Every structure is written in C-alpha cells, then in structure tokens.
C-alpha cells in the first residue's frame, strides 16, 4: 500500500506532538530513557486510527496511551488530548 509510510509518518508526528505537549504541562520525574518507549506506545495506539476520518478516535487512542503510562508510573500526571489536526499533526491538550 503506497500510503503506509505517510500514515506511519502522520502517526509519529502526532505522537511526538502529544508527548511534547504532555511533558510541558505534566507533573513527572525526569526519565529521558522512557521517551522512546512512550513515543512507541503512542504511535502504536494512534497509527490504526489515522485515516479513519475520526479525530475523536485519535484523541481516544492518545489519551488511552497516556492513561496507561500514568498507571505504570504513579508520579506521572498530566493533561489529556482534546483535539488533533490530522493534516499537520497539531494537538491541543487541556
């Protein structure tokens, strides 16, 4: 399928934007080694939703990955995604 790399790239862009925005506002210890693990989990959650036509599904997937992270790491607490722009990957947290 020709669009697979584009969908993967879109999922990665959204995941990175979610991670950066979350970390800016979150209460969390500094664990830089976890960054790639969290990004991978965000991409894995978001990727199946890309192209579904439903930004709400992407929001739910991203928030599910953030909630799972917080459950594993009780000292991590932060905002949730409230909007995603599938075109440019921009996210809004609140």
N, CA, C and O atoms as CSV, one atom per row, in Angstrom:
chain,resi,resn,atom,element,x,y,z
A,1,UNK,N,N,0.841,-1.166,0.000
A,1,UNK,CA,C,0.000,0.000,0.000
A,1,UNK,C,C,0.896,1.243,0.000
A,1,UNK,O,O,1.783,1.364,0.845
A,2,UNK,N,N,0.677,2.142,-0.915
A,2,UNK,CA,C,1.541,3.311,-1.069
A,2,UNK,C,C,1.439,4.309,0.067
A,2,UNK,O,O,2.406,5.015,0.356
A,3,UNK,N,N,0.286,4.383,0.718
A,3,UNK,CA,C,0.127,5.415,1.737
A,3,UNK,C,C,0.634,4.973,3.112
A,3,UNK,O,O,0.582,5.766,4.053
A,4,UNK,N,N,1.110,3.769,3.261
A,4,UNK,CA,C,1.564,3.292,4.563
A,4,UNK,C,C,2.659,4.166,5.163
A,4,UNK,O,O,2.536,4.544,6.327
A,5,UNK,N,N,3.726,4.510,4.437
A,5,UNK,CA,C,4.736,5.392,5.046
A,5,UNK,C,C,4.160,6.748,5.459
A,5,UNK,O,O,4.562,7.302,6.483
A,6,UNK,N,N,3.230,7.283,4.680
A,6,UNK,CA,C,2.612,8.557,5.042
A,6,UNK,C,C,1.797,8.424,6.322
A,6,UNK,O,O,1.826,9.312,7.174
A,7,UNK,N,N,1.072,7.323,6.461
A,7,UNK,CA,C,0.274,7.101,7.664
A,7,UNK,C,C,1.178,6.897,8.872
A,7,UNK,O,O,0.890,7.392,9.962
A,8,UNK,N,N,2.267,6.170,8.677
A,8,UNK,CA,C,3.231,5.974,9.764
A,8,UNK,C,C,3.842,7.305,10.185
A,8,UNK,O,O,3.986,7.582,11.376
A,9,UNK,N,N,4.196,8.115,9.215
A,9,UNK,CA,C,4.788,9.431,9.486
A,9,UNK,C,C,3.784,10.327,10.214
A,9,UNK,O,O,4.153,11.035,11.152
A,10,UNK,N,N,2.532,10.299,9.792
A,10,UNK,CA,C,1.498,11.102,10.445
A,10,UNK,C,C,1.307,10.663,11.895
A,10,UNK,O,O,1.185,11.498,12.792
A,11,UNK,N,N,1.281,9.351,12.120
A,11,UNK,CA,C,1.123,8.836,13.485
A,11,UNK,C,C,2.306,9.256,14.351
A,11,UNK,O,O,2.122,9.645,15.504
A,12,UNK,N,N,3.500,9.182,13.812
A,12,UNK,CA,C,4.702,9.567,14.555
A,12,UNK,C,C,4.679,11.060,14.891
A,12,UNK,O,O,5.016,11.455,16.007
A,13,UNK,N,N,4.281,11.883,13.925
A,13,UNK,CA,C,4.215,13.331,14.154
A,13,UNK,C,C,3.220,13.657,15.256
A,13,UNK,O,O,3.522,14.444,16.153
A,14,UNK,N,N,2.040,13.060,15.195
A,14,UNK,CA,C,1.021,13.312,16.218
A,14,UNK,C,C,1.528,12.825,17.574
A,14,UNK,O,O,1.392,13.529,18.575
A,15,UNK,N,N,2.112,11.627,17.614
A,15,UNK,CA,C,2.621,11.077,18.872
A,15,UNK,C,C,3.686,11.986,19.480
A,15,UNK,O,O,3.674,12.238,20.685
A,16,UNK,N,N,4.596,12.475,18.658
A,16,UNK,CA,C,5.637,13.378,19.162
A,16,UNK,C,C,5.032,14.662,19.707
A,16,UNK,O,O,5.459,15.160,20.748
A,17,UNK,N,N,4.039,15.200,19.005
A,17,UNK,CA,C,3.396,16.425,19.465
A,17,UNK,C,C,2.644,16.202,20.776
A,17,UNK,O,O,2.662,17.059,21.660
A,18,UNK,N,N,1.980,15.046,20.900
A,18,UNK,CA,C,1.289,14.714,22.144
A,18,UNK,C,C,2.304,14.629,23.281
A,18,UNK,O,O,2.095,15.197,24.352
A,19,UNK,N,N,3.388,13.927,23.045
A,19,UNK,CA,C,4.402,13.730,24.084
A,19,UNK,C,C,4.990,15.063,24.546
A,19,UNK,O,O,5.085,15.316,25.747
A,20,UNK,N,N,5.379,15.898,23.613
A,20,UNK,CA,C,5.990,17.192,23.962
A,20,UNK,C,C,5.001,18.065,24.730
A,20,UNK,O,O,5.353,18.657,25.750
A,21,UNK,N,N,3.769,18.145,24.243
A,21,UNK,CA,C,2.768,18.973,24.913
A,21,UNK,C,C,2.455,18.430,26.309
A,21,UNK,O,O,2.311,19.202,27.258
A,22,UNK,N,N,2.349,17.115,26.434
A,22,UNK,CA,C,2.082,16.493,27.728
A,22,UNK,C,C,3.210,16.807,28.700
A,22,UNK,O,O,2.954,17.209,29.835
A,23,UNK,N,N,4.439,16.629,28.273
A,23,UNK,CA,C,5.591,16.838,29.147
A,23,UNK,C,C,5.729,18.289,29.598
A,23,UNK,O,O,6.218,18.555,30.696
A,24,UNK,N,N,5.306,19.216,28.765
A,24,UNK,CA,C,5.365,20.636,29.141
A,24,UNK,C,C,4.462,20.936,30.333
A,24,UNK,O,O,4.780,21.791,31.160
A,25,UNK,N,N,3.330,20.225,30.417
A,25,UNK,CA,C,2.332,20.541,31.435
A,25,UNK,C,C,2.263,19.520,32.563
A,25,UNK,O,O,1.624,19.778,33.583
A,26,UNK,N,N,2.896,18.384,32.405
A,26,UNK,CA,C,2.749,17.281,33.348
A,26,UNK,C,C,3.609,17.435,34.589
A,26,UNK,O,O,4.615,18.145,34.599
A,27,UNK,N,N,3.178,16.749,35.627
A,27,UNK,CA,C,3.974,16.565,36.821
A,27,UNK,C,C,4.637,15.215,36.650
A,27,UNK,O,O,3.968,14.184,36.597
A,28,UNK,N,N,5.951,15.229,36.564
A,28,UNK,CA,C,6.628,13.964,36.314
A,28,UNK,C,C,8.105,14.051,36.639
A,28,UNK,O,O,8.707,15.121,36.559
A,29,UNK,N,N,8.687,12.915,37.007
A,29,UNK,CA,C,10.133,12.880,37.211
A,29,UNK,C,C,10.838,12.854,35.859
A,29,UNK,O,O,10.226,12.558,34.832
A,30,UNK,N,N,12.103,13.160,35.873
A,30,UNK,CA,C,12.881,13.144,34.624
A,30,UNK,C,C,13.398,11.731,34.363
A,30,UNK,O,O,14.299,11.250,35.051
A,31,UNK,N,N,12.823,11.082,33.373
A,31,UNK,CA,C,13.260,9.751,32.934
A,31,UNK,C,C,13.456,9.800,31.422
A,31,UNK,O,O,12.640,9.247,30.684
A,32,UNK,N,N,14.515,10.447,30.944
A,32,UNK,CA,C,14.678,10.598,29.492
A,32,UNK,C,C,14.765,9.270,28.742
A,32,UNK,O,O,14.471,9.222,27.548
A,33,UNK,N,N,15.156,8.208,29.412
A,33,UNK,CA,C,15.248,6.920,28.728
A,33,UNK,C,C,13.879,6.354,28.388
A,33,UNK,O,O,13.765,5.502,27.507
A,34,UNK,N,N,12.851,6.811,29.067
A,34,UNK,CA,C,11.494,6.342,28.792
A,34,UNK,C,C,10.887,6.992,27.549
A,34,UNK,O,O,9.891,6.500,27.021
A,35,UNK,N,N,11.463,8.064,27.091
A,35,UNK,CA,C,10.861,8.820,25.984
A,35,UNK,C,C,10.546,7.938,24.790
A,35,UNK,O,O,9.428,7.989,24.277
A,36,UNK,N,N,11.482,7.139,24.335
A,36,UNK,CA,C,11.237,6.303,23.150
A,36,UNK,C,C,10.164,5.254,23.403
A,36,UNK,O,O,9.381,4.934,22.509
A,37,UNK,N,N,10.128,4.724,24.612
A,37,UNK,CA,C,9.088,3.744,24.948
A,37,UNK,C,C,7.710,4.385,24.894
A,37,UNK,O,O,6.780,3.820,24.317
A,38,UNK,N,N,7.580,5.549,25.487
A,38,UNK,CA,C,6.286,6.243,25.495
A,38,UNK,C,C,5.902,6.649,24.077
A,38,UNK,O,O,4.745,6.495,23.684
A,39,UNK,N,N,6.850,7.161,23.309
A,39,UNK,CA,C,6.554,7.533,21.924
A,39,UNK,C,C,6.104,6.317,21.117
A,39,UNK,O,O,5.165,6.412,20.326
A,40,UNK,N,N,6.759,5.192,21.308
A,40,UNK,CA,C,6.381,3.971,20.589
A,40,UNK,C,C,4.962,3.565,20.949
A,40,UNK,O,O,4.179,3.192,20.076
A,41,UNK,N,N,4.630,3.637,22.222
A,41,UNK,CA,C,3.269,3.268,22.648
A,41,UNK,C,C,2.227,4.236,22.101
A,41,UNK,O,O,1.128,3.826,21.730
A,42,UNK,N,N,2.569,5.508,22.052
A,42,UNK,CA,C,1.649,6.480,21.460
A,42,UNK,C,C,1.443,6.189,19.972
A,42,UNK,O,O,0.310,6.189,19.491
A,43,UNK,N,N,2.533,5.943,19.246
A,43,UNK,CA,C,2.428,5.639,17.812
A,43,UNK,C,C,1.592,4.380,17.602
A,43,UNK,O,O,0.723,4.350,16.730
A,44,UNK,N,N,1.850,3.343,18.396
A,44,UNK,CA,C,1.097,2.093,18.256
A,44,UNK,C,C,-0.397,2.298,18.504
A,44,UNK,O,O,-1.229,1.653,17.866
A,45,UNK,N,N,-0.735,3.191,19.424
A,45,UNK,CA,C,-2.141,3.463,19.709
A,45,UNK,C,C,-2.785,4.321,18.621
A,45,UNK,O,O,-3.933,4.095,18.236
A,46,UNK,N,N,-2.036,5.301,18.133
A,46,UNK,CA,C,-2.577,6.277,17.181
A,46,UNK,C,C,-2.629,5.729,15.759
A,46,UNK,O,O,-3.591,5.994,15.039
A,47,UNK,N,N,-1.632,4.984,15.344
A,47,UNK,CA,C,-1.493,4.545,13.945
A,47,UNK,C,C,-2.752,3.884,13.370
A,47,UNK,O,O,-3.142,4.222,12.252
A,48,UNK,N,N,-3.405,2.960,14.082
A,48,UNK,CA,C,-4.600,2.339,13.500
A,48,UNK,C,C,-5.753,3.321,13.272
A,48,UNK,O,O,-6.673,3.044,12.502
A,49,UNK,N,N,-5.691,4.463,13.946
A,49,UNK,CA,C,-6.777,5.443,13.831
A,49,UNK,C,C,-6.548,6.459,12.713
A,49,UNK,O,O,-7.485,7.143,12.300
A,50,UNK,N,N,-5.324,6.563,12.224
A,50,UNK,CA,C,-5.012,7.523,11.161
A,50,UNK,C,C,-5.749,7.113,9.895
A,50,UNK,O,O,-5.717,5.952,9.488
A,51,UNK,N,N,-6.403,8.073,9.289
A,51,UNK,CA,C,-7.129,7.802,8.060
A,51,UNK,C,C,-8.530,7.274,8.290
A,51,UNK,O,O,-9.266,7.021,7.336
A,52,UNK,N,N,-8.905,7.107,9.553
A,52,UNK,CA,C,-10.247,6.602,9.851
A,52,UNK,C,C,-11.303,7.680,9.641
A,52,UNK,O,O,-12.501,7.402,9.597
A,53,UNK,N,N,-10.824,8.924,9.513
A,53,UNK,CA,C,-11.753,10.028,9.334
A,53,UNK,C,C,-12.311,10.551,10.646
A,53,UNK,O,O,-13.152,11.449,10.653
A,54,UNK,N,N,-11.843,9.991,11.758
A,54,UNK,CA,C,-12.374,10.387,13.054
A,54,UNK,C,C,-11.269,10.919,13.961
A,54,UNK,O,O,-10.530,10.137,14.558
A,55,UNK,N,N,-11.148,12.241,14.068
A,55,UNK,CA,C,-10.165,12.792,15.008
A,55,UNK,C,C,-10.452,12.340,16.434
A,55,UNK,O,O,-9.532,12.225,17.243
A,56,UNK,N,N,-11.725,12.083,16.752
A,56,UNK,CA,C,-12.080,11.613,18.089
A,56,UNK,C,C,-11.439,10.282,18.418
A,56,UNK,O,O,-11.070,10.039,19.567
A,57,UNK,N,N,-11.301,9.413,17.421
A,57,UNK,CA,C,-10.667,8.114,17.646
A,57,UNK,C,C,-9.179,8.289,17.947
A,57,UNK,O,O,-8.621,7.553,18.759
A,58,UNK,N,N,-8.546,9.245,17.308
A,58,UNK,CA,C,-7.129,9.528,17.575
A,58,UNK,C,C,-6.974,10.099,18.977
A,58,UNK,O,O,-6.054,9.725,19.704
A,59,UNK,N,N,-7.863,10.996,19.356
A,59,UNK,CA,C,-7.841,11.583,20.693
A,59,UNK,C,C,-7.980,10.478,21.739
A,59,UNK,O,O,-7.218,10.436,22.705
A,60,UNK,N,N,-8.947,9.589,21.549
A,60,UNK,CA,C,-9.160,8.482,22.490
A,60,UNK,C,C,-7.933,7.582,22.582
A,60,UNK,O,O,-7.531,7.174,23.672
A,61,UNK,N,N,-7.346,7.280,21.436
A,61,UNK,CA,C,-6.167,6.403,21.411
A,61,UNK,C,C,-4.995,7.044,22.147
A,61,UNK,O,O,-4.321,6.388,22.941
A,62,UNK,N,N,-4.755,8.317,21.883
A,62,UNK,CA,C,-3.652,9.020,22.552
A,62,UNK,C,C,-3.890,9.088,24.054
A,62,UNK,O,O,-2.978,8.847,24.845
A,63,UNK,N,N,-5.109,9.414,24.442
A,63,UNK,CA,C,-5.415,9.508,25.865
A,63,UNK,C,C,-5.323,8.147,26.552
A,63,UNK,O,O,-4.938,8.066,27.718
A,64,UNK,N,N,-5.669,7.094,25.843
A,64,UNK,CA,C,-5.521,5.748,26.396
A,64,UNK,C,C,-4.067,5.424,26.678
A,64,UNK,O,O,-3.747,4.842,27.714
A,65,UNK,N,N,-3.184,5.798,25.760
A,65,UNK,CA,C,-1.750,5.555,25.955
A,65,UNK,C,C,-1.213,6.404,27.110
A,65,UNK,O,O,-0.388,5.930,27.891
A,66,UNK,N,N,-1.671,7.650,27.225
A,66,UNK,CA,C,-1.245,8.496,28.340
A,66,UNK,C,C,-1.735,7.930,29.674
A,66,UNK,O,O,-0.995,7.931,30.658
A,67,UNK,N,N,-2.968,7.450,29.711
A,67,UNK,CA,C,-3.511,6.859,30.942
A,67,UNK,C,C,-2.737,5.610,31.345
A,67,UNK,O,O,-2.468,5.398,32.527
A,68,UNK,N,N,-2.378,4.785,30.364
A,68,UNK,CA,C,-1.598,3.578,30.651
A,68,UNK,C,C,-0.244,3.952,31.240
A,68,UNK,O,O,0.241,3.293,32.160
A,69,UNK,N,N,0.367,5.009,30.712
A,69,UNK,CA,C,1.649,5.490,31.220
A,69,UNK,C,C,1.490,5.923,32.683
A,69,UNK,O,O,2.303,5.568,33.536
A,70,UNK,N,N,0.441,6.687,32.956
A,70,UNK,CA,C,0.221,7.158,34.325
A,70,UNK,C,C,-0.052,5.995,35.281
A,70,UNK,O,O,0.333,6.053,36.448
A,71,UNK,N,N,-0.704,4.955,34.804
A,71,UNK,CA,C,-0.956,3.794,35.663
A,71,UNK,C,C,0.341,3.074,36.001
A,71,UNK,O,O,0.516,2.596,37.122
A,72,UNK,N,N,1.247,2.995,35.036
A,72,UNK,CA,C,2.542,2.344,35.278
A,72,UNK,C,C,3.459,3.207,36.141
A,72,UNK,O,O,4.261,2.689,36.919
A,73,UNK,N,N,3.337,4.511,35.999
A,73,UNK,CA,C,4.204,5.468,36.710
A,73,UNK,C,C,3.317,6.425,37.514
A,73,UNK,O,O,2.937,7.481,37.007
A,74,UNK,N,N,2.985,6.070,38.753
A,74,UNK,CA,C,2.049,6.889,39.547
A,74,UNK,C,C,2.472,8.340,39.746
A,74,UNK,O,O,1.622,9.196,39.989
A,75,UNK,N,N,3.771,8.636,39.650
A,75,UNK,CA,C,4.209,10.023,39.834
A,75,UNK,C,C,4.007,10.886,38.581
A,75,UNK,O,O,4.217,12.098,38.619
A,76,UNK,N,N,3.603,10.264,37.485
A,76,UNK,CA,C,3.340,10.996,36.246
A,76,UNK,C,C,1.856,11.365,36.204
A,76,UNK,O,O,0.988,10.498,36.306
A,77,UNK,N,N,1.582,12.645,36.054
A,77,UNK,CA,C,0.210,13.138,35.917
A,77,UNK,C,C,0.217,14.313,34.952
A,77,UNK,O,O,1.075,15.191,35.036
A,78,UNK,N,N,-0.747,14.324,34.032
A,78,UNK,CA,C,-0.779,15.421,33.083
A,78,UNK,C,C,-2.121,15.583,32.415
A,78,UNK,O,O,-3.077,14.872,32.726
A,79,UNK,N,N,-2.186,16.517,31.501
A,79,UNK,CA,C,-3.430,16.829,30.800
A,79,UNK,C,C,-3.767,15.756,29.767
A,79,UNK,O,O,-3.001,14.815,29.558
A,80,UNK,N,N,-4.896,15.909,29.142
A,80,UNK,CA,C,-5.336,14.983,28.105
A,80,UNK,C,C,-5.513,15.727,26.781
A,80,UNK,O,O,-5.733,16.938,26.739
A,81,UNK,N,N,-5.407,14.961,25.721
A,81,UNK,CA,C,-5.608,15.496,24.375
A,81,UNK,C,C,-7.093,15.812,24.220
A,81,UNK,O,O,-7.953,15.001,24.564
A,82,UNK,N,N,-7.381,16.999,23.698
A,82,UNK,CA,C,-8.777,17.348,23.445
A,82,UNK,C,C,-9.046,17.546,21.959
A,82,UNK,O,O,-10.199,17.520,21.528
A,83,UNK,N,N,-7.985,17.744,21.168
A,83,UNK,CA,C,-8.165,17.913,19.721
A,83,UNK,C,C,-6.886,17.539,18.984
A,83,UNK,O,O,-5.778,17.727,19.487
A,84,UNK,N,N,-7.070,17.002,17.771
A,84,UNK,CA,C,-5.952,16.634,16.898
A,84,UNK,C,C,-6.267,17.110,15.490
A,84,UNK,O,O,-7.381,16.929,14.998
A,85,UNK,N,N,-5.284,17.717,14.847
A,85,UNK,CA,C,-5.400,18.097,13.446
A,85,UNK,C,C,-4.641,17.040,12.643
A,85,UNK,O,O,-3.413,16.981,12.702
A,86,UNK,N,N,-5.363,16.210,11.894
A,86,UNK,CA,C,-4.726,15.125,11.137
A,86,UNK,C,C,-3.871,15.649,9.991
A,86,UNK,O,O,-2.990,14.939,9.507
A,87,UNK,N,N,-4.113,16.867,9.553
A,87,UNK,CA,C,-3.365,17.403,8.408
A,87,UNK,C,C,-1.931,17.769,8.795
A,87,UNK,O,O,-0.976,17.386,8.119
A,88,UNK,N,N,-1.795,18.523,9.903
A,88,UNK,CA,C,-0.440,18.957,10.280
A,88,UNK,C,C,0.069,18.309,11.562
A,88,UNK,O,O,1.209,18.548,11.959
A,89,UNK,N,N,-0.765,17.486,12.221
A,89,UNK,CA,C,-0.333,16.786,13.417
A,89,UNK,C,C,-0.415,17.615,14.691
A,89,UNK,O,O,0.006,17.158,15.753
A,90,UNK,N,N,-0.951,18.823,14.598
A,90,UNK,CA,C,-1.056,19.678,15.776
A,90,UNK,C,C,-2.036,19.070,16.776
A,90,UNK,O,O,-3.043,18.469,16.400
A,91,UNK,N,N,-1.716,19.241,18.056
A,91,UNK,CA,C,-2.584,18.734,19.110
A,91,UNK,C,C,-2.895,19.842,20.110
A,91,UNK,O,O,-2.122,20.784,20.284
A,92,UNK,N,N,-4.045,19.704,20.760
A,92,UNK,CA,C,-4.436,20.604,21.829
A,92,UNK,C,C,-4.690,19.763,23.063
A,92,UNK,O,O,-5.435,18.784,23.014
A,93,UNK,N,N,-4.076,20.141,24.160
A,93,UNK,CA,C,-4.293,19.448,25.426
A,93,UNK,C,C,-5.020,20.376,26.378
A,93,UNK,O,O,-4.915,21.599,26.288
A,94,UNK,N,N,-5.743,19.779,27.271
A,94,UNK,CA,C,-6.462,20.602,28.244
A,94,UNK,C,C,-6.779,19.836,29.481
A,94,UNK,O,O,-7.383,20.380,30.406
